[in-house]
Amino acid sequence: MFYIGCHLSASGGFLKMGKTALELGANTFQFFTRNPRGGSAKPMDPEDAASLMALCKAHNFGPLLAHAPYTLNACSKDEKIRDFAYRTFVDDLERLEYLPGSLYNFHPGSHVGQGMEVGIAQITDILNRVLSPSQKTTVLLETMAGKGSEVGSRFEEIRAIIDGVKVSEKIGVCLDTCHVHDAGYDIVNNLDGVLDEFDRIIGLDRLCAVHLNDSMNPFESHKDRHQKIGEGALGLDAVREIINNPRLRHLPFYLETPNDEAGYGREIELLRSIYKESL
């Protein structure tokens, strides 16, 4: 099954997102849990969540991907910002219990001059305070491009965070194709080599999702600027190899390209046309 979706606005509620995904030819989707540049969240509507779950079951959706706000920085130098990250984590994970089996993706954060070791320790500390063996959500560390003082652009950094997490069965990874390309992992010319490295350092069993994006910038630029599929530095041939790779093709793919809904629909149609149902 090819699970492909895109990022949708949550402003109309859960069921509306599910119906929009179907209209676009998707069978999963991603959404922000709250204002991506702020901290506010709409009140939870359990009936709306239950209606979405029924729709997802009826149409064999892949796992939904909830994205934490960009303002969540678990390794900020500012204690108040770290406290906001903790409180947001707790609130989001409580809300996602109404969407069982979902994934929760977050950017590990920026250590802001404290150093990578301190940043990793602070991220791990928050994860150890929020993760529970009984939760129904898997939390994903996103691979980053490495701009500024970002944590998570190297597989070793992701591994170090995971190694410190006590409830390790509730932690996984979301691989962003734009980010890893910009970070210096050559998924265009050596995809299998990159996956070998990921498996050796992190373990492919930890890989739960893929953000499928082209890149506006050249290899190893550390810029993090997403581009439409086939129109950037990765190109359509590389995207075709990614979605059909035997070690990736079973995973859910989520588009975060610079598109409106109609543009996402065209990309989903394109990707379905180049996905091989059998190898």
N, C-alpha and C positions, 0 to 999 in steps of 0.2 A: 504494500500500500504506500502510495506517495502522499505524504502529509505535507501540504504546502499552504501557507497562510501569509497574512500581512499584518501590519500594525493598524488597529482601528481605534477610533475615538470612543471612549466609554461614556460620553455625555448623555447618550440616549438609553443607557442601561445595558445589562448583560444580554437579554434576549434580542434586542435590536442588533447588537454586534454579531450574534450568531446568525441572524437572518441576513445581515449584510455580507458576512463571509460566504454564505451559500450563494448569494447573488453574484459574487465575484468569482465563483468557481473554487473557493477555498474549502478546506476541511479541517482547519484550525485557525487560530489567530492570536495576536499579542495585543495587550492593552496596558496602559499605565494605571497603577493602583490609585493614583491621586494626581494632583497638579504636578507635572514633571519638573517645573521650575519653582515650586513652592512646597507647601506641606499639607494643604487642606485636602480632605477626602469627603466625598458624598456619604450620607448615611447608607448603611447596608440594607438591601431589600432582599430578604431570604426567599420570597416567592419568585422574584425575578431571577435569582440565582438558580433556583430549582427548575424554572422553565428553561433556562439555558442548558442545564445538565440533561434535561429530557430531550432537547433538540440535538445536542451533541451525541447522545446515545443513539437516537433514531437515524442519524446521518453518519455514524461511524467516524466521528471527529478524532483527530489526534489530540494529545494533551494541550490544554490552553497554557499560554505563557504570560504571566503577569510581570510587568516591569516596574521595579522600584523607581522613585523619582530621582532625577539627576542630582538633587540637593542632598541625597543620602551619602555622606562621606564618613565611613566607619573608622577612618584613620586620620581625621583632621587634627591639627595641632590644637584647635579650639575645643575645649571640653564640652561646651554647650552644643556644638555641632555634632560631636560624637554622641551626646545624649539624645539629640534629635534623631540620629540614625537608629539608636537602640529603640526608642519609642515608636518610630515608624515601622521598624522590623516587627515588633510585637503586634502592633495594630494590624499591619498587612497580613501577617500569618494567621491572626485570629479571623480576619475576613475571608481568607482563602479556604478556611475550613468549610465554607459553604460551597466551594467549587472543588470537591475532593479529586485528587489525582493531578491537580494543576502543578505547574512549575513556577518558581519565583526567581526572576533574574535580577542581579544587581551588579553595578560597577564596583569592584573592590574598593576603589577610592584613591585619593592622592595624599601622600604623607606630608606634603608641604614643607619639605626641608628637614623633617625629623629623621629621615633615613629609612631605607627599605626594611631593615630588620624591625624597627619600631612600628612602622606601618603594618607589617604582617602580623605582629603581635597584637596590635589593637584590633585589627579585623577579626582575628581568631578569637579574641576575648569576647567581642560582641556576639559572634556566632555561637560560642559556647553558652552564652546567657540566654539566647533566644530559641535555639533548636531543642526540640523535644522528640523522644522516640515515638510518641503517639501521634504526632502531626501527620496530616495527609498530603502535605506539600513538600516537594523536593526543592531546595534552594540552590540556585546555580550561580557560580562565579563566572563572570564574562571575561573572555580574553580581550585585552586592551591593546591600543596602538602604541602606547609608550610616550605620549606627549607629556611634557612637564615632569611632575613627580608621580605620575600614575603607577599604581601597583597592579601587576597582572599582565604585563606585556610579554613576560618570559614564562614559559611553562614551569620553570623551577619555582617561580614566585607563587603560582597557583598551587603547586605541590606543597610548598611550605605551609600555606594556609590550611590546606586539607589535612596535613599531618598533625596540625594542632587542634583539629576539631574532634570533640569527644563523640558526638552523635554522627559518626561519619556516614552512616547509611542514608542520611537526609541531605547530603551535600553532593553536588555534581558540577558540571561545567557546560557553559554555552560558548561554542566557538563562533566568533564573528569573522567572516571571511575578509571583510575590509580591514578590520583591526589586525588580524594576524599577518596579512600581506604588508600593511603599513609598518608593522612591528619588525619585519624582516624574516618571516617564514615564507618560503617561496612555494606557495600553493599553485602557482601558474605552471612552473616548469618541473616541480618535484613534489607533487601532492602526496604521493605514497611515502616519500622520505619524511615529510613533515608529520604525517600520521604515525609513522614508525617512531619518530621522536616523541610525539605526544603520548603514545602508548608506553614507551620506555620510562618517561618521566612521571606522567600523571596516571595513565591507564585508560584505554578506550572505553572501559566499562563505566568510567565516570562521565563520559560525554553523553549528554541527554538532549541537546538541541543545537541547531545551527542558525545563526543570523546570516541570511544569504544576501550579501550586498556587494556591488562592485565598488571600486575606489576611484575617487577623483585624482588621487595623488600617486606618484611612482613608488615602486618597491622601496621598503625600508625608510619611508619619509617621516614616520611617526606623526602624521597629521590628523588622521581620523576624519575624512570627509567622504561620506557615502555617495555613490553614483548609481544611476539606473542600471539594470542588468544588461550586460553586453556593451555598455557605453563608456566603460572606464578602463583602468589599467589591468584589470583581470581579464575582461573580454568574455564573449559568449562561449568560446571553446573551453575555457577553464571552468566556467560555471557548469557546463554540460558534464565535464569530468567529475566535478564535486558531487552533483546530485545523483550521479550514476555509480559512484565509487562503492564497491561492495561493503566497505566498512562505515559508510555514511548514509547510504540510500534508505535505510530503515528509520532514520531519525526524522523528527519533525523539522521543517525548514520555515523560517519566518522572515519575510521581506521587511527591511527598514529603509528602502530606497526613497529618494525624494520624489514622491508621487502623490496624486490624489487617488480617490477610490477607483476611478476609471482607469488610471494608469496602472494601479495594482492589478486590476482585472486583466489588462493586456499582458502584464508580466506573468501572471499565473497561467494564462493560456499559453504563452510562449514556453514556459518551463514544463508544462504538461506535454507539450509537443515534442520536447527533446528528452524527456524522461523515458527510459526503457523499462517497460513493465516486467521484462525478464532478461537476465543476462546469460 
